[in-house]
């Protein structure tokens, strides 16, 4: 994906490492030319047991959906709060590293060795012992409903 094209896809499986500062290096083939100016959104998604990383194009979609939410629509206001509380906005440094917060690292049970999985418009980060996917808990249902309310 070494281009700034918004149509590039995240594909394949890549090995990586989580360092002592909770940084992971985005695979080189997934980096764009202006990586340092781009904002990503990372969220632990319990339904898949992984950290989902939304690239800049998806962050723009989320921002556009959020700008359409009015305070008179409590379901969508709740959706924004749920997604906002469970995510962290990150940007890459010159080496292509993004820093995850402690909460997301703990939720995803990330250790030193990690794997990046392409999911076409997003990518996932998993540890060697990921949590079991949870599709039924109230927290998971809230996150799934938030994503659904925002058209994601």
Sine and cosine of phi, psi and omega as CSV:
sin_phi,cos_phi,sin_psi,cos_psi,sin_omega,cos_omega
0.00,0.00,0.45,0.90,-0.07,-1.00
-0.95,0.30,0.86,0.52,0.02,-1.00
-0.49,-0.87,0.26,-0.97,0.06,-1.00
-1.00,-0.08,0.19,0.98,0.01,-1.00
-0.90,0.43,0.75,-0.66,0.02,-1.00
-0.97,0.26,-0.07,1.00,-0.07,-1.00
-0.99,-0.16,-0.01,1.00,0.01,-1.00
-0.93,0.38,0.51,-0.86,-0.06,-1.00
-0.92,-0.39,0.51,-0.86,0.10,-1.00
-1.00,-0.03,0.92,-0.39,-0.02,-1.00
-0.73,-0.69,0.37,-0.93,0.07,-1.00
1.00,-0.04,0.03,-1.00,0.01,-1.00
-0.82,-0.57,0.76,-0.65,-0.06,-1.00
-0.74,-0.67,0.66,-0.76,0.08,-1.00
-0.99,0.10,0.50,-0.87,0.03,-1.00
-0.44,-0.90,-0.02,-1.00,0.00,-1.00
-0.74,-0.67,0.57,-0.82,0.16,-0.99
-0.98,-0.21,0.83,-0.56,-0.02,-1.00
-1.00,0.00,-0.01,-1.00,-0.07,-1.00
-0.91,0.41,-0.27,0.96,0.04,-1.00
-0.98,-0.21,0.28,0.96,0.00,-1.00
0.89,0.45,0.54,0.84,0.05,-1.00
-0.99,-0.16,0.62,-0.79,0.12,-0.99
-0.79,-0.62,0.56,-0.83,-0.01,-1.00
-0.99,-0.14,0.87,-0.49,0.04,-1.00
-0.89,0.46,0.74,-0.67,0.01,-1.00
-0.79,0.62,0.65,-0.76,-0.07,-1.00
-0.82,0.57,-0.63,0.78,-0.04,-1.00
-0.93,0.36,-0.23,0.97,0.00,-1.00
-0.98,-0.18,-0.06,1.00,-0.06,-1.00
-1.00,0.07,0.58,-0.82,0.06,-1.00
-0.99,-0.15,0.16,-0.99,-0.04,-1.00
-0.91,0.42,-0.53,0.85,-0.04,-1.00
-0.94,-0.35,0.68,0.73,-0.09,-1.00
-0.79,0.62,-0.68,0.73,-0.09,-1.00
-0.91,0.41,-0.40,0.92,-0.01,-1.00
-1.00,-0.02,-0.07,1.00,-0.09,-1.00
-1.00,-0.10,0.54,-0.84,0.02,-1.00
-0.94,-0.33,0.71,-0.71,0.06,-1.00
-0.91,-0.42,0.31,-0.95,0.07,-1.00
-0.80,-0.60,0.83,-0.55,0.02,-1.00
-0.93,-0.37,0.72,-0.69,0.01,-1.00
-0.62,-0.79,0.70,-0.71,0.12,-0.99
-0.97,0.25,0.79,-0.61,-0.03,-1.00
-0.92,-0.38,0.98,-0.21,-0.08,-1.00
-0.89,0.46,-0.43,0.90,-0.02,-1.00
-0.92,0.39,-0.41,0.91,0.04,-1.00
-0.91,-0.41,-0.10,0.99,0.03,-1.00
0.92,0.40,0.56,0.83,-0.05,-1.00
-0.52,-0.85,0.25,-0.97,0.15,-0.99
-1.00,0.09,0.82,-0.57,0.10,-1.00
-0.99,-0.11,0.75,-0.66,0.05,-1.00
-0.92,-0.38,0.87,-0.49,0.05,-1.00
-1.00,-0.02,0.85,-0.52,0.02,-1.00
-0.97,0.24,0.11,-0.99,-0.08,-1.00
-0.76,0.65,-0.66,0.75,-0.01,-1.00
-0.89,0.46,-0.63,0.77,0.03,-1.00
-0.96,0.28,-0.57,0.82,0.07,-1.00
-0.88,0.48,-0.64,0.77,0.05,-1.00
-0.89,0.45,-0.64,0.77,0.05,-1.00
-0.89,0.45,-0.67,0.74,0.02,-1.00
-0.90,0.43,-0.70,0.72,0.01,-1.00
-0.89,0.46,-0.65,0.76,0.02,-1.00
-0.90,0.43,-0.68,0.73,0.03,-1.00
-0.91,0.42,-0.65,0.76,0.00,-1.00
-0.90,0.43,-0.59,0.81,-0.02,-1.00
-0.93,0.36,-0.30,0.95,0.02,-1.00
-1.00,0.01,-0.16,0.99,-0.04,-1.00
-0.98,0.21,0.77,-0.64,0.06,-1.00
-0.96,-0.28,0.45,-0.89,-0.02,-1.00
-0.89,0.45,-0.29,0.96,0.01,-1.00
-0.99,0.15,0.01,1.00,0.03,-1.00
-0.90,-0.43,1.00,0.10,-0.12,-0.99
-0.88,0.48,-0.51,0.86,0.02,-1.00
-0.90,0.44,-0.67,0.74,0.00,-1.00
-0.97,0.24,-0.55,0.84,0.09,-1.00
-0.89,0.46,-0.69,0.72,0.06,-1.00
-0.88,0.47,-0.64,0.77,0.01,-1.00
-0.87,0.49,-0.70,0.71,0.03,-1.00
-0.88,0.47,-0.69,0.72,0.01,-1.00
-0.88,0.47,-0.71,0.71,-0.01,-1.00
-0.88,0.48,-0.74,0.67,0.00,-1.00
-0.91,0.42,-0.67,0.74,0.00,-1.00
-0.90,0.45,-0.65,0.76,-0.01,-1.00
-0.93,0.38,-0.47,0.88,-0.11,-0.99
-0.97,-0.24,0.23,0.97,-0.03,-1.00
-0.75,-0.66,0.23,-0.97,0.07,-1.00
-0.67,-0.74,0.72,-0.69,0.06,-1.00
-1.00,0.09,0.75,-0.66,-0.05,-1.00
-0.73,-0.69,0.41,-0.91,0.14,-0.99
-0.73,-0.68,0.38,-0.93,-0.05,-1.00
-1.00,-0.01,0.52,-0.86,0.11,-0.99
-1.00,0.02,-0.10,-0.99,-0.05,-1.00
-0.88,0.48,-0.43,0.90,-0.01,-1.00
-1.00,0.04,0.00,1.00,0.00,-1.00
1.00,0.10,0.32,0.95,-0.02,-1.00
-1.00,-0.08,0.63,-0.78,0.17,-0.99
-0.90,-0.43,0.49,-0.87,-0.02,-1.00
-0.95,-0.33,0.83,-0.56,0.06,-1.00
-1.00,-0.05,0.49,-0.87,0.02,-1.00
-1.00,0.10,0.25,-0.97,-0.05,-1.00
-0.84,0.54,-0.65,0.76,-0.05,-1.00
-0.87,0.49,-0.75,0.66,-0.02,-1.00
-0.92,0.40,-0.64,0.77,0.04,-1.00
-0.87,0.49,-0.69,0.72,0.00,-1.00
-0.93,0.38,-0.71,0.70,-0.01,-1.00
-0.86,0.51,-0.64,0.77,-0.05,-1.00
-1.00,0.06,-0.06,1.00,0.00,-1.00
0.82,0.57,0.72,0.70,-0.02,-1.00
-0.98,0.18,0.73,-0.68,0.13,-0.99
-0.94,-0.33,-0.27,-0.96,-0.04,-1.00
-0.89,0.46,-0.70,0.71,-0.01,-1.00
-1.00,0.03,0.77,-0.64,0.00,-1.00
-0.72,-0.70,0.21,-0.98,0.09,-1.00
-0.75,-0.67,0.64,-0.77,0.11,-0.99
-0.98,-0.20,0.79,-0.61,0.05,-1.00
-0.90,-0.44,0.82,-0.58,0.07,-1.00
-0.95,0.30,0.64,-0.77,0.05,-1.00
-0.72,-0.69,0.60,0.80,0.02,-1.00
0.91,0.41,-0.95,0.31,-0.03,-1.00
-0.99,-0.14,-0.14,0.99,0.07,-1.00
-0.66,-0.76,0.07,-1.00,0.19,-0.98
-0.66,-0.75,0.34,-0.94,-0.06,-1.00
-0.89,-0.46,0.50,-0.87,0.08,-1.00
-0.85,-0.53,0.81,-0.59,0.00,-1.00
-0.76,-0.65,0.50,-0.87,0.14,-0.99
-1.00,0.02,-0.02,-1.00,0.01,-1.00
-0.97,0.26,-0.34,0.94,0.05,-1.00
-0.79,-0.62,0.93,0.36,-0.05,-1.00
-0.92,0.39,0.44,-0.90,0.08,-1.00
-0.90,0.43,0.46,-0.89,0.04,-1.00
-0.90,0.43,0.71,-0.70,0.05,-1.00
-0.82,0.57,0.69,-0.72,-0.04,-1.00
-0.85,-0.52,0.92,-0.39,-0.03,-1.00
-0.93,-0.37,0.03,1.00,-0.12,-0.99
-0.86,-0.51,-0.25,0.97,-0.06,-1.00
-0.94,0.35,0.37,-0.93,0.05,-1.00
-0.84,0.54,-0.62,0.79,0.01,-1.00
-0.89,0.45,-0.70,0.71,0.00,-1.00
-0.90,0.44,-0.71,0.71,0.02,-1.00
-0.87,0.49,-0.61,0.79,0.02,-1.00
-0.91,0.42,-0.67,0.74,0.01,-1.00
-0.92,0.39,-0.70,0.72,0.03,-1.00
-0.88,0.47,-0.65,0.76,0.03,-1.00
-0.92,0.40,-0.63,0.77,0.04,-1.00
-0.87,0.49,-0.73,0.69,0.02,-1.00
-0.89,0.46,-0.65,0.76,0.02,-1.00
-0.91,0.42,-0.69,0.72,0.01,-1.00
-0.87,0.49,-0.53,0.85,-0.02,-1.00
-1.00,-0.04,0.09,1.00,0.04,-1.00
0.96,0.27,0.43,0.90,-0.01,-1.00
-0.95,-0.32,0.00,0.00,0.00,0.00
